[in-house]
C-alpha cells in the first residue's frame, strides 16, 4: 500500500511504500494456496528476452515470475502444472453453475495475485537440479534473498509446481 504525506516545509508529497513479503494465489472457497515466493520485477526478461542458452526450466521460471509481477493470470494458468489448472477449471465450472449459467466463468478468473513485493528484483536465475521430468530453479533477488521453484515436465513443457490443498 502506498501512502502519500505532505512535507510541511516544502509542500511536496513523499511516498511511503510498505513492502509485501510474499504472493498468494487466492482461489474460491476452501481452495486457497499460499506459496512463499517474492515475484520478480519487470527487469527480468520475459520469453522474448530470455537467452537461448538458458535451460528450459529456467526460462519457464522467469516467465512465471514476470507473470506474477504483471498480474497476468492467463499466463500463470498456462505455466502451472496440470493438476492445478484442472482444479481451477473445475472450480470455474462450479462457479458458473452457482450463478445459474448466466455467466460462463473462465479458469483464469479464479486466480487472484496478492501480496507481491514491488521491490523484489531477480538478479540471478539458476538451475539447481534437473532430470527429464523435474527441476528446481533458484531465483536470487538483488537483496540476496532466494526462492526455489519446483517445475515438472508435462508433455515436453515445463510447468511450475504449486502445492494444492486437499479437495
ABEGO torsion letter per residue (X at the ends): XBBBBBBAAAGBBBBBBBBBABBBBBBBEABBBBBBBBBBBAABBBAAABBAABBAAAAAAAAAAAAAAAGBAAAAAAABBAAAAAAAAAAAAAAAAAAGGABBBBAAAABBBBGBBAABBBABBBBABBBAABBBBBBBBAAGBBBBBBBBBBGGBBBBBBBBBBX
